[in-house]
Amino acid sequence: MNLFFTILSFAALSSPCRAAESLLEPITILSSRIQSNPAARSIGRVKRDVIESVDAFSLKDLMDKTPGVFAKQSNGPRDVSISVRGSGAKTSFAIRNIKMYEDWFPVTQSDGLSRTDIHDANAYEGIDVLRGPSSSLHDNYALGGAVNFRTRLGRDVDGLDAGVTLGSYGYQNERLHLGRRTKSFDYSAFVSHIRADGYTYHNGYKTVTENLVGRFYLDESRTVILKFLNNDMEAQVPSRLSRAALDADPRSAGITNVTGVGNVTAQQASQNRRDRRTIIGGRYEEQLDPETGWRILGEYDVKDINQTFGTIGDNVNPNFHQYADVTREGALGGMGAKHYAGVFFNKMEQEASSFRNLADGAGTRGALQSNTRGFHQNLGLRVREELEFAPRWTAIAGLGVEQSQVKAAVQTRTAAETYSRVDADRLFYNAAPEAAVNYKAETWTGRARAGMGYGTPSIGQLTTTADGLTGNNTGLKPQRNLGFELGAGGKNGGLSWDAAVYYEVYWNEFITQTPAAGLNAFTANAPRADHRGVELWADWRHPQGWLLAGAWTFNDHVYKTFRESVGGGVSIDRAGSRLPGVERSVLNARVGWDKPGLPGGWVEVNQVSDYAVNNANTLRAKQYTLLNLNVHWKRDVSWGRVKRVTLTFDLRNLMNKAYDGSAVTVSDSNTDTATSLLAKQAFFAGQGRSAYGGVTFHF
């Protein structure tokens, strides 16, 4: 949440008074005399007109419409792995290397892990994606950037929205959204229940989300914001498939390796997740005088995980976030300036145990296999200066410094009532500077930026060896990156556009691979890798309602220095190989018609290039092109208490094309052959043709 205030301040430092151009909530007290987006960085936005027009099953249905961002299916119904400029693409589940927020309250825990199960897209007014290394403002784990989900304000809901969506494979979504605004209070309360059978076998789920935000305006200078976010989820989980199994039956639930039993089906292992996540937070903002404001934030975030895979695991992670900052507008050398300083602290406890899975189809627990007790802790400060040194020019300089500690003891069963113990206790010091310049013309802006990011290892990374077993890997170094970007964007009539090129150098990048089924993922450092790419976005709206929109990303990520251990004492130089998991080209294009009060819609094309699944680049996820259709209609009515009706219909994967929905990075072996590569479990099948229709009544 440090980010939140950091960003809050940053946005306060860097955003204009008009809410539409701000990275902050419209209610933020501090105004700004500094020009729009002086942060001189690439920002992608998903706006409300798209969110309310789509029956979004998960965030993937929305975030692929922004450049530089790609989402892939992970272990659960709404659990997607999000990568920004390829950072985070090698994650086998959930999200790493990107800081996640909701209303600028942190939803990334202190170990750098975020999960999207908690996010229901129907609750949001918009989504903002800040691309590029961002640790100067967003501290640890912000190597790829930051994402903020903005819930709808009570004044925008202005009553009650009641909606239901039905769709393929048993999908149903019931939701309520209540909100009002008075002179001194704005509240928004959202609740949803979703269930489905799932596209693949053994993939049914149900999930309930509650999301409440209250904003108390104590007077013209003081605001209190309270946040409650909760998600309960039960889901069956299929196993990833090998290429051979995927080609034979893409809807198969796959097999899993159960300790002490061997390979069984996902049904026999009773693979499932029963997880709960609860976030309670508050922040206080005060304008001390016309030039000075300060903020303080506190948040409690607990993740309670109960999962059955090859072993059965319980994991409880209570997390505390605190943040305080001060921002002052003024002058420096006769030029308009904004000064910022903030401090933060966050700590996550970890208590985890795993048990033998008896593989009886009921998820029966056997003997205790391992226990982990430890914590992640981050403490730091940041300063920032923004200077309007000419009427159209703004310069930015910032610095974040941080101390992080990871400490844990892991005990693993080696025989009956006999346990081995691995201890990890690492202290890390990191610093991230940032410098940027922004030019603002009448209809466009130009920007140049250099920034750094860093990420420290987690407990699991420090205590898992190359063979996928518990052991000492405490020599793992933190990863760092330095990114440069040039970009420009603007709006002229009905055309909005943005373009950027980036070059990022990574040192000691985390390379996480799965040695084999039933084993834990192992993380190594790649001493040097280069990430570079191009991002293009455009949105054209004709006065008569025609629309044409598109986002295109090109990534070229290669190892510069990395020797991969492939077993048997053999290592192979991977210099020049492409990084696994990173899509080289991603295109989203929409053409359609949309005019207020009348039916509208679009035809959408999603095209993703093939990409490597291993460091040798010999196993690949296949290229695919999908065609989607959307129809929607929002109109005002006078049906008793019903004031407005919104109808939506989505037909996805119109041509019912088989494709690779996602692929996890797998390890190489010195005995790999064309046949053995086909047996590596890396893939989830993409969903076949599916239809979703919904209606929302506004009272």
N, C-alpha and C positions, 0 to 999 in steps of 0.2 A: 504494500500500500504506500510504501514510501513513494513508489512511482506515482501513485495517485496524487500525492501532494506535490511531488516533484513535477508531475505533469500539470497538476493544477497550477502550480506556480509557473511552470514553464508556459502553460497556456496563458496564464495570466500575464506572463511576461510577453508571450508571443502571439496572443490572439487579440482580435479587434473586439469592439463592444458588441457587434452584431453576432448573435448566437449562431447563425448559419455558417459563419466562417471560423467559428471557435472550436478548439479541441476540448474545451471545457463545457460543463453543463451551462445552459443559459442563465441559471440562477447565480452563478458565481459572482460574488460581490464586486471583486476588483474589476474595474474597467481597464482599458489600455489605450494609450495614445500611440502605441507602436503599430506599424502597418501589419497587414494580413500575412500570416505564416512566416514570420521572420526566422523561424527555426530552419528555414532553407532545407527542407527535407521532403522526401516523397511520402505522401499520405493518400491512402486509398479509402474510399467511403462507400458503404452500402446504405442507401437511403430508404426512408419509410415507404416511398411509393413502390419500391421493389418488394420490400418485406411483406406488405399487406396484400400484394398481388399474387404471391406464391404460397402454395401449401408446403412450406419448408419442413422436410423431415428431419434434417440436421443442419448444422452450420455450413456443411459442404455445399448445399443447394444455394447458398447466398454468397459465400466468400470467394468462390471461383470466378465471380464476376469482377473482381479487382485484380489488377496486374501484380505480378511478383508473389502471389499467394496461391497455394495449392493445398487441398485437403484430401486425405485418404482415410478409408474405413479402418478402424482399429477394433479393439475387443469389447464390443458392446453396441447397442442400438444407436446412441448419439455420440459415442466416443470416436472422434476423428483425430488423426494426427495432422497438424497444420504446419506447413513450412512457409517461411518468408525468405525469398531469395535463396531457396534451397537449404537454409539453416533450419534444422529440425526434421529434415526429410528422412534421415536414417533412423528415426525413433521407431521402435517396434510397437509401442502403444502410447496413447495420450500425447502430450505436447512437452517438448523441451526446447531450450534456446530462445524462447519467446516469452515475454512477460504479458500476462493476461489480467484484464481488469473488467469490472462491471460497475458503471457509474464512478469510475476511478477508485473503486474499492478493489484491493488485490484478490484475485482468485488463483494466483500462482503461489504455492506454498514455499517455505523457506529452502526446500531442497531442489527447487527449480521445476517441479512437476505441476502441470495443469491438466485437468480433464474436462472435456466439453459436455459430459453427461448432464451437468448442472444447468446448461443453457437451453432455454426454449425460445426459438427465434420469434415467436408470436408476441413476446413481451417487449420487443425492442423498437425504439424509434430509429436507431441507426447503429452502424458498426464502423469504427475508425481503425485503420491499420497503419501504424507508423513503421516504415520500412527502413532497415539499415541498423548498424550497431548503435546501441542506445544506452549503454551503461553509465554515461555521464549523468543521465536523468533517471534511468530505470534500474540502476544498480545490477546486482548479480543476475546472470542468466539472460540478459537482454542482447544476445549476440545478433539475433535476426531482427529485432525490433520489439514493438509492443502493440497489443490489440485492446481496444476498449469497447465494451458493449454498453450502449446507452438505452436504458429503459424509458418507456413513455412517461412523460410527466402527467400528473393528474389533470392539469389544465387541457392537455391534448386529448385525453380519454373523455373527459367531461361527461361522465355518466357511467353506463354499464355496457360492455361488449360481451355478448354470449355467443360462442361459436362452436361448431363441430365440423370435423373433417373425417371422411371415410375413404378407404382406398384399398389397393391390392394387398394380397397376402394378410388379410385380416386386420388391416390398419384402421385404428380409430383414435381420434384426438378430440377430447372435450375440454373447453377452456372458458374461463371468465376473467374479465379485466374491468376493475372498478377504479374510478379516479375522479377527483374534484380539486378545484383550486378556490381558496378563499383569500381574503386580504393577508392573513397571517399564516396560512397552512396550505400545503400542496401534498396530496397523498395519491399513491398509485398501488393497487393490490392486484396481483396476477396469480392465478392458479390453473394448472392443467393436469389432465390425466391422459396418458397415451398407452396403448397396448397394440400388439401385432404378433402374428405368427412368424414373421421373418421370411426372407426369400429362400435362404438355404435351410436345410433340415437342422433341427435342434438349435433354433435361433429365435424362439419366442421371447417376448419381454413385456414388461409393464413398468411405467415410471410416472411418478407424481412430482410436480415442481410447484413450489410456492415462492413468490417474489414480491416483497413489500418495500416501498420507499416512502418515507415521510420527511418533508422539508418544512421546518418551523422558522418563520421569519420573525425573530424576536423584536426587531425594529429595523430601521433602514440600514443599519450598519452591522447587524449580527444575524447569522443563520446557523441552525443546527440541522444536520442531515442524518437520519437513521436508516439503516439498511438491514433487511433480513432476507436471506436466500437459503432455500432448502431443497434438496432433491433426494428422493428415495427410489431405488431402482432394483428390480429383480430381472435377470436376463439369463437365458441359456446362451452358451457361447460355443460355436463350432470351432474346429481346429483349422489352421491354415493348411492349404493343399499343396502338394507337389505339382509340377507342371503336368506330369503324367496323369495324376488323379483329377486335376482341373479339366483336362481335355476329355477325360472319360465321363465325368459327371460333375459339372460346376456347382450343383446344389448339394453335393455331399458335405456332411458334417466333419469328415476327416477322421484321423486317428491321433492319439496322444500317447506319450510314453509315461506310464505310471511307475513310480519307484517301487521296486520289489515285485512288480507284476509283468511289465513289458508293455508292448503296444496294444491298446484297446481303442474302441470307437469313442467318440466324444460323448455318446449316449451312455456307454458303460462307465465312463469316468464321471458322468453326471456333471460335466463342465458347466459352471454357472458363476454369476456374480450377484451378490446381495450387498449392495453398497448404499451408504448414506453420507451426504455431505451437507453441513450446516455452516453458514456464515452469518455472524451478527456483528455489525459495526456502526460507528458513528464518527462524525467529524464536526468540528466547530470552526466557523469562519467569522472573522471580525475585521471590519475596516476601521483602523485606529484613527486615521485622518485621511484627507483626500488623496494622499500619496502612498500611504502605508497600510498593509494588511497582513494578517497572520492566520495560520490554520494549525489545527492539531487533529490527529486521527488516532482512533483505537479500534482494533478488530480482533475478534476471536473466530477461528476457522478450524473446524474439526472434520476429519475424514475417517469414517469407520468402514473398513473394508473386510468383507467375508467372501472369499473366492475359492472355487474348487477347480483345479486343473490337474496336472500330474501329481501335485501335492495339494493339500487343502491349507489355505492361508488366512490368518486373521491379522489385521493391521490397523492400528489406531494412531492417528497423527493429529494431536491438538497443536494448533499454530496460533501465535500471537504476533500482531503487527502494531507498531506505534510509529507515529511520524509527526514532526512539527517543522514549520518553515515560516519565513517572513519574506515579503516582497515589497519593494519600494520603488515607486516611479519618481523620476527626478531628472536631473541634468548632470552631465559630465563634460567639462570643457565647453560649455555652451550648447551641447548637443543633447537631444532627448535620450534618456537612458532608463533602463530598468535593472535593478539589482536584486539578486535572490540568494538566499542561503537556507539550507535545511539539514536536519539530522533525522536519522531513522534507526530503528532496531526491530528485528523480528527473529523469532525462534520457534522451531518445530520439534516436538518430542516424537520419537518413534518407538513403538512397542509392537513387535511383530513375531508371530509364531507360525510354524508350518507343521502339518501333520500328514502322516501317510494316508493316501487315498486307497481304500480297500477295493475300489473299482467294482462295486456290486450293483451299479446302476442307481444307487440311492445316495451317493456321496457320503458314505459312512466313514467316520474318522478312525484312523489307527493310531499308532504311537507317535509321540512328539518327535519331529525330525530336526527342527532348529528353532532358535530363539534369538531375536535381535533387540537390543536396548541401546538407544543412543539419541543424539540430537543434531540438528543443523541450526546454526546461529549466524546472523549477519548484523553488523553494526557499521554505520558509516555516516558520511556527510557529503554535501555537494554545494558548490557555489556556481553562480552563473551571472553573466553580464551581457545585456543586449543594448546596442548603441546605434541610434539612427544618425549616422554621420553625414548624411546628405538627404535631400527631400525624398529620394526614391531608393535609398540604400540603407540596409540594416546589417550590422555585423554582430556575431554571436561568439562568445567564448565561455566554455564551461568546464568543470572538472568534478568528478565524483571519486571518492576514495572509500575503501571498505575493508574491514577485517571480517573474515569468515572462519568459523570453526566447525569441523565435522568430527564427532566423537561417537564411537559405538563399540559394543562387544557382541560378537556373533558366536553362538555355540551351536555345533552341529553334531548329530548322533553319528558315531562311528561303529558302535556295537551296542548291545543291550546295556543300558544304563551307563554308557561310556560316551563322553562328548569331547570333541576338540574345540578349541577356542581361538578366535581371531580377533585381535584388538586393532581398532583404527582411531587415531587421534591426530588430526592434521589441522594446522593453522595456516590460513592463506591471507595474503595482503595483495590487494589489487587497486589499480587506479585507471580511470578512463577519462581522457581529455576529449574535448569536442571544439571545433571551430567551423564557422559557416558564414556565408554572406548571401544576402537576398536582394534582388532588384525587382521593383514593382513598377510596371508601366500601366497604361490605362486599361488594357484588356488582357495583359499577360504578365507573368512573373518569371524570373530566372533565378536559379539557385546553384550554389556550390557548397559542398559540405564534406568534412572529414570527421569521423568519429570512431570510438573504440568500444568494444564489448568484451565481456569475460564471463566465464562460467566455471564454478568449482565442482569437483566430483561429488557424487552422492555416496551414501553408505554402501549401497549395493555395488556400485562401481569399484569402490575401494576394497571390497571383500569378496570379489568373484574372480577366479583365475581363468586362464585361457582355455582350460578344459571344461568350463561351465560349472565348476564346483566351488564351494566355499573355500576361500583361502586368502592369502595376503596379496593384494594388488595396491598397497598403499603408496607405491612410488608413482602412481598416476598423477600427472601434472594438470593444473587448470588450463582450460583452453582460452585463447584470446584471439581477437580479430581486429583489424584496422581497415575501415572502409572509406572509400572515396566515391562521391557521386556528383554528376552534373545533371541538371534537369530544368525543365521549363513547363509551364502550364498556363491555361487561361480560359476565358469565356468570351465569346463574341456572338451575339444573337442567340440562336438556338444551339450553337456548338460549344461544348466544353471538351477540353483535351488536356493531356499531360504526357510527357515523355521523359525518360531518365535512362542514363547509363551508369553502371556501378562496377567497381573493382574492389574486392575485399581479399585481404591476405589473412589466412588463418595460421596460427601457431599452436601446435599440440592439440589439434582438433580431435574431439572424441569420436572414435570409430567403434561402434557397438555392433556386435555380430552374435548370432545364435549358433553355437557349435553343432548342435544336433537336437532332435526332438527329446524333450524331457530334461534338458539342461538349461541352466541360466545363461542369460546374455552376458558376454564379456566385453569390456571396454579397454581399448588401447589408445595411445596418442599417435597421431600422424604429425610429424614435426613441422611440415609445411604443406599447405594446400592453397590454391588460388581459386576464388569464386569471382566470376565476372558475368555480366549480362546486360540485357536491354529490356525495358518495360515501356509499353505503349498503351494508352487508354483514350477512348473518345466516346462521346455521347452527343448525338445530334437529334434535336426535336423540331419538327416542322410545325408551324402555327396550326395547320389542319389536323395535327395529331400523329403524323408519321414519325416513327423513331428508328434510329439505327445506332447501335452501341456495340462496343467491342473492347476486349482486353487481351493483349498478347504479351507473353513473357518468353524470353530466350535466355537460357542458362548455359554457361560453359564452365564447369567446375572440374578441376584436375588436381591430382596429387603432384606435388613438386618433390617432396622428400618423404618416403614411407616404405619401410620394409615390413611385409606382412609375414607373420609366423604361420606356417601351414601344417605344422606337425612333423614329427620325426626329426626334430632338430633342423628343419629346413625353413629358410625364409626367402621371400621373393621380393625383388625391388618393384614397387608399383608406381614409380615416377612416370608420369605421363598418362596413367590410367584415369578414367573418369570416376568421380565419386559415385558410389552406389546410392540409389534411392532418389536421385535428383532428375526430374523431368527436364529434358533439354529444351523442349518447346511446348507451351501450353496456350491454347487459344479458346476464348469464349466470345461468340458473336451472336447478336440478337437483331432481328428486324421485325417490325410490327407496327401497331397503331394503338394509340392511347389518348383519349380525350375525356376530360372530366364529365361524369354523368352518363357516359355512353359505354357500351361494351368495348373492351380492348383486349390486346394480347400480343403475343410474339411467337416466332419460331426461333429456336436457339440451337446453335451448334457448339459442342464441346469437343475439342480435339487435343489429345495428349500424345506426345511422342513416346517411343519406347525408352526404357532406361535400364541401367545395370542394376542387378540385385546382389552381385558379389564384387569384390575388389578386382578380381581377374577380368571382369566385364564379359564373362562367358555365359552367364545366366541372366536373362533379361525379361522384364515385363513388356508385354506387347503394346504397340501403338494402337490407339482406337479413336474413332470418331462417333459421337452420339448425337442424335437429333431429339430435341424436346419441344413440346408444344404447350403454351400457356394461354388461357382465356380467363378474363376477370371482368367484373362489373361492380362498380360502387355507385349507388344512387341514393338520394334523399327521398324519404317516403313519409306518409302520414297514416300509419296503420296503428291507430290507438296510441300506445306508448312507444311503439317502434318508430325511430326517427331516421334510421339509415340501414340499408342492407348491402352487404358485400358478398359477392359470389366469386368463387375461384375454382378453376379446373386445370390440372396439370397432367399431361401425358408424357412420361419420361421413357427414354430409350425407345423411341417410336418404332424403330426398325427391329426391336428385340435382338440386339446384337450381343453376342457373348464377348466379354472383355475382362481384363484383369482389374478388379476394383481397387486392389492395393497389393503391395508386396513389401515384405520386411527383408532387411539385409541379412544374408546368411554367410557363414564362414566358408573359406576355401580350404581344401585339403590337398596334400601332395599326392593323393591317390584319386583325385577327381577325374572322371571320364565323362563322355557325352551322356552315357546311361545314368551314372550316379548323379549328375546335375539335375536330371529330370525327376529324381527322387527327393530332392531337397524341399522341405515344407516351407514355402515362402508366401503363398498367394491366398487372397480371398477373392472369390468371384464377384464381379459387378452385378448389380441387380438387373433382371430382365425387364421386359416391357411392363410398366405399372402405371396405374391411373389413380388420381386423388382428386376428390371434389369436396369443397367446403362452403359453408354459409356462416356469416357472422351478422347478428342483429345488434344494432346499437339503440339502447334505451336512454 
